[in-house]
Amino acid sequence: MLEKIFEEIYFHLDEGLAKRSNELFDIKDLSKLSVNHAQYLEVIKNKGRPTLGEIALALNFSKPSVTVMVNKLIEQGFIKKVQCEGDKRVFYVELTDLGRDLIDLQLNVHREFAGRLEKVLEKEEIERLVYLLSKGLSAIKDRES
């Protein structure tokens, strides 16, 4: 039962993101973006200017796999590599304006979803939902540690 509702929420949010993305971005290959791509963009956003190794560590992927995906995201214009001034062997990965716009769009879709829930739920229901989701999130984070 819980799995089904989370699956429906996920697909609803994903569908909303795809629809909004197509409206706002003129990118032919946007439909080819996967959850995996989004994970990379989120890691890069959260870490600021990570190296390929830091991305690999955060996602628990091999460095060669990360290199392939990073190159795809560079080709699509979502990220760029910047060479370290102090050590020319090191490259940092940064979001481009397009990458930041896509992350912002994703966050806006999530905020709109939360806003819709707030409109149909009573204050006590919202508090209970936040409590339960926070409890679940803590359990997930504890398991990952």
C-alpha positions in Angstrom: 0.0 0.0 0.0 2.7 2.5 1.0 4.9 1.4 -1.9 2.0 2.0 -4.4 1.3 5.6 -3.1 5.0 6.5 -3.2 5.2 5.1 -6.7 2.2 7.2 -7.8 3.7 10.3 -6.2 7.0 9.7 -7.9 5.4 9.3 -11.3 3.2 12.3 -10.8 6.2 14.5 -9.9 8.3 13.1 -12.7 5.5 13.7 -15.2 5.1 17.3 -13.9 8.8 17.9 -14.2 8.9 16.5 -17.7 5.9 18.6 -18.8 7.3 21.8 -17.3 10.8 21.1 -18.7 9.5 20.7 -22.2 7.6 24.0 -21.8 10.6 26.0 -20.5 13.6 24.4 -22.2 14.3 24.1 -25.9 16.4 20.9 -25.5 15.9 18.1 -28.0 17.3 15.4 -25.7 15.6 16.5 -22.5 13.5 13.4 -22.6 16.7 11.4 -22.4 17.5 12.7 -19.0 17.0 10.1 -16.4 16.8 9.9 -12.6 20.5 9.2 -12.8 21.2 12.5 -14.5 19.2 14.3 -11.9 21.3 12.6 -9.1 24.4 13.9 -10.7 23.1 17.4 -11.0 21.9 17.3 -7.4 25.3 16.1 -6.1 27.1 18.8 -8.1 24.7 21.5 -6.7 25.0 20.3 -3.1 28.8 20.0 -3.2 29.4 23.2 -5.1 32.5 22.4 -7.2 33.2 18.6 -6.8 35.8 16.7 -8.5 34.9 13.5 -10.5 36.2 11.5 -7.6 34.0 13.3 -5.1 31.0 12.7 -7.4 31.9 9.0 -7.7 32.2 8.7 -3.9 28.9 10.5 -3.2 27.0 8.3 -5.7 28.9 5.1 -5.0 29.7 4.8 -8.7 33.0 4.0 -10.4 35.1 6.9 -11.6 34.9 5.7 -15.3 31.1 5.6 -15.0 31.1 9.1 -13.6 33.3 10.3 -16.4 30.9 9.0 -19.0 27.9 10.6 -17.4 29.7 13.9 -16.8 30.7 14.0 -20.4 27.1 13.5 -21.5 25.9 16.3 -19.2 28.6 18.6 -20.6 27.4 17.8 -24.1 23.9 18.6 -23.1 25.0 21.9 -21.6 24.0 21.2 -18.0 27.5 21.2 -16.5 31.1 22.3 -17.3 34.5 21.2 -16.2 36.9 23.9 -14.8 40.6 23.2 -14.4 42.1 23.8 -10.9 44.5 26.7 -11.1 46.8 25.2 -8.4 46.9 21.7 -9.8 46.4 21.3 -13.6 45.6 17.6 -13.2 42.5 18.4 -11.2 39.1 19.4 -12.7 36.1 20.6 -10.9 32.6 20.2 -12.1 30.1 23.1 -12.0 26.5 23.6 -13.0 25.9 25.9 -15.9 23.0 28.3 -15.9 21.0 25.7 -17.8 21.8 23.1 -15.1 20.8 25.5 -12.3 17.6 26.3 -14.1 16.7 22.6 -14.4 17.4 22.0 -10.6 15.3 25.1 -9.8 12.5 23.8 -12.0 12.6 20.4 -10.2 12.5 22.2 -6.8 9.5 24.3 -8.0 7.6 21.2 -9.1 8.2 19.7 -5.6 7.1 23.0 -3.9 3.9 23.1 -6.0 3.1 19.5 -5.0 3.7 20.4 -1.3 1.5 23.5 -1.7 -1.3 21.4 -3.2 -1.1 19.1 -0.2 -1.2 22.0 2.2 -4.5 23.2 0.6 -6.3 19.9 1.1 -5.0 18.8 4.4 -5.9 20.1 7.8 -3.1 21.6 10.0 -3.0 18.5 12.2 -2.8 16.2 9.2 0.1 18.2 7.8 1.9 18.0 11.1 1.3 14.3 11.3 2.5 13.8 7.7 5.7 15.8 8.3 6.3 13.8 11.5 5.9 10.5 9.7 7.9 11.4 6.7 10.7 12.8 8.9 10.7 9.6 10.9 11.0 7.6 7.7 13.7 9.9 6.3 15.7 9.5 9.5 15.5 5.7 9.2 16.7 5.9 5.6 19.6 8.2 6.5 20.6 6.0 9.4 20.7 2.9 7.2 22.9 4.7 4.7 25.4 5.7 7.3 
